[in-house]
Amino acid sequence: MTARGENAAPLIELRGVTKTYGSGSAAFQALRGVDLTVAEGDFVAVMGPSGSGKSTAMNILGCLDVPSGGDYLFRGVPVQRLTRDQRALLRRRHFGFVFQGFNLLARTGAQENVELPLLYRGEGAAARHAAAREALAEVGLTGWERHTPAELSGGQQQRVAIARALVTRPTVLLADEPTGNLDTQRSREIMELLAALNRERGITVLMVTHEPDMAAYARRIVRFVDGRVDSDHLNHHGPAAVAAT
């Protein structure tokens, strides 16, 4: 378990980050000076209305986009100064992604879907197979390795997607509306899984959600409004917060 000491150097730090799309009269400022610090092992829910900047901030954090201004530091390294290839390497080594739509290959079994990030890394077949089976076991899907998405429930498909994000042993799991396509019971199961991975494996979780019930599982809740952080507070009542005490 990763320590969550308040005095530890932050894993992630945004300092005055801005992001502008377009130019001139068509320019749109998606982020207007965001300051955010995330410690290793934290579990942060990011909330806010549509257009508030939360998804833009997550794309920058995941090295899928770069700021227009300000600084993004990952373990003290200024990410915006890295080359495109260096950012891609940072993303592959340290970040796992989970999306609302699962993004699984339809005609491919669960194990092969989970192996994909390792295939892109150039891992050998035996190592890929073993790591994928282990990741599926971590999310409770032992025995489902050969099942295609059509043969799995929505909750099981999202578990496969989480296993695919975990197979590279990421430092940070970025989840964008991970329960958006699931019913209430499946949503709770996925959130309990994310909370357990955070608690037991020390994986830092950053999750965008519109749902207060899902945000309640996080240790911190950060709310974006109009391209800025409007509030940032500890959640003293959620399962993850209780387990961390």
Secondary structure, DSSP 4 states (H G I P E B T S, - for coil): -----TTSPPSEEEEEEEEEES-GGG-EEEEEEEEEEE-TT-EEEEE--TTSSHHHHHHHHTTSS--SEEEEEETTEEGGGS-HHHHHHHHHHHEEEEETT----TTS-HHHHHHHHHHHHT--HHHHHHHHHHHHHHTT-TT-TT--GGGS-HHHHHHHHHHHHHTT--SEEEEESTTTTS-HHHHHHHHHHHHHHHHHH--EEEEE-S-HHHHTTSSEEEEEETTEEEEEEE-SSSHHHHHH-
